[in-house]
């Protein structure tokens, strides 16, 4: 019945009646009560009516537009297009001063004939302002969560290190989860940064968290966030989780072996479904996040002890990197020391050097704390030495060790450095190596033997 009445009214609606309705006080009162801007024109585009909100949006007063052709008063007006084609136009974005709005335009059709048109405008100023604030916030979050290191920051020419760096380049187009294992202090996080910066996600966020530093409940809220009122003490407005922050980027889970079992099951679900639910929430949130994990523990043993889920392990361990301990590539100690001294020189704005005897002693040390321990020793010595020169007596851990009675270690270190520097001056080819051997005064076979002995890998040409 309602549809029949509406059809009857439309059938009786004419252009003259449209003008009559537009001048009706009750009609004016009703349309001035709505929060959207409204403009009505006849079939020729002559403005019949605008409400107060339309004036607020556009700044155009009734006296300046009623009875005028809309195209003359509102430059770029699209309503005449709708009158001409008889088709609606939606989502037309406009801005006047500080007010931004979207206009939806519809022809008024009676008896298959266009007799006028109506434009309804929706204020989106607050929405645009909020969107801009979100963009600024997202940009600041991304700046805070940034990978700081690249493959160039990984120092050393040990064959195993070079092999890992090559593998990182090989998986640059992959989004596969990566597991990095190695003793504490070997630089696992450095590799995680480099993997992200080599990947297609390098422009997005790199978010790192140490799983051993939080209780299970706190780690849960850090990873997944929570809704407002989820628990006593929850901050107003809730909290973004690290998965959301790392969306389209990388989430680095350091010390993954220390994650509680009850949280491991939630991690597994995210990896399988690519979605999660905030603490206290009900709505699933979709995420596209690459996971890089690291641990200094034996996860296979933890699986056997029922402390780590095997299904989660297989999900995380798609690409596997094992970082060697420093004691297995002591030939890299001199270049690591040089790198550390350069950083300290920049930090303290003074030049630091080290005596050859001190380098020899450090190159014989086993470093249970690996590269981190070496850097700590050098920094301690730099703060203890006079005039920026580190001597053997400034080394805190090994100063009581007897001094070597011969120069064999020093010769070995110097020989390796000389060969490496000479190789890097020539192209990586047989011809280049012949030039190196000639320059060093040795045979090509001896050069190859020395490279194998010292674990020297010639840099590839860029």
Helices and strands as residue ranges (DSSP letters): H 2-12, H 15-22, H 25-31, E 37-42, E 47-50, H 52-58, H 62-65, H 70-73, H 79-85, E 89-96, E 99-110, E 113-123, H 125-144, G 151-153, H 159-170, E 178-181, H 188-198, E 206-210, G 211-213, H 216-224, H 242-245, E 250-254, G 256-258, H 261-273, E 275-276, E 285-286, E 290-295, H 299-304, H 310-316, E 319-322, G 326-332, H 333-348, E 353-354, H 356-364, H 370-384, E 389-390, G 392-394, H 408-423, H 430-440, H 444-454
